[in-house]
Amino acid sequence: MDLSKVLEQLRKELETLDIAILSLERLQSKGVRRGRPPKILAELRQPAKLGARALVIPRRQARRGIPIG
């Protein structure tokens, strides 16, 4: 087995591991998140209301002035 090929392969693996470690460290950090939270998180944080969805006017109808009912 050629020693230079082994070193090249190990360097590639090292680079891959470094990228994976950085990604995990970013996920672990408790820093301030910017931007809008994902939709599923926003829905989980809001208290559930029975029938609340039925009272909401769809945006498309509200914009076009289409009468409801």
N, C-alpha and C positions, 0 to 999 in steps of 0.2 A: 504494500500500500504506500502510495506516495505521500510523504509528509506535508508537502505544500497543499495538496488537496484536502487533507485532514484539517490543516490550519484554516483554509478558506471556508470549509464547512462549519467549523467551530465559530468563526467570526460571524457568519451569517446567522447562526443560532443565537449568538450573543446579542446581535442587533435585534432579532425578533423578541428575545426575552426582555431587553431593555424597553422596547415599545410596549410590551404587555405590562411590565411593572409600572411604567408611567401612566398607562390607562387606568390601572387599578388604584394607583395613588390619587389620581384625579377624582375617581368615583368615591373614594373614602373621605376626601376633604370635606369639611363642613362649611366651606366658603359660601358667600351669598350667591344664590343662583339668579341669573338675569333672565328676563323674558317671561313669557306666558307659560304656565305649567301645562303639562300634557292634559288633554281632555279627560282622561280617565281619573287622574288625580283630582282635578277640579270637581268632578262628579262625586268622588268618594268623600270629599271634605264637606260638601253641602248636605244638610239634613234632608232626608227623604220626606217628600210631601205627597200625600195621596191625591191623585187627580190634578196635580199641578201642571202636568204636561198637556192635559186636555184644554186648559185655559189659555195656553200660549198660541198666539196667532203666527202661522208660518210666515217667515220673512218675505217670501215671494208674493203672498197675498197682500201683506201689509204695504209693500212698496207699490204695487200696481193699483191699489185702491179697489180690489175686488171685494164685494160685499160678502160677509160671512153668514152662513146659515142657509 
